């Protein structure tokens, strides 16, 4: 686990907010034509972009940074890419905070 990469990913307020939104996607994202039934908890980039009020390229860059840090999982279905939290990694991070810091 690359803790520095994780901390850098979390150091941006908007990325941190995105991670928060993805914790409870049903509360933060309305049902839409983005169908993620094959990737439970997954939200398409377009919905995240709309909520964040950012350009598509900035949104994709932010999500990619968090994915490379291991905080998010991504799947592509057709033309849509969906992201959800990587709960296993977040649990490891919580353990690190609890036991090491």
Helices and strands as residue ranges (DSSP letters): H 3-10, H 13-23, H 25-28, E 43-44, H 45-52, H 56-68, E 72-77, E 80-85, H 87-100
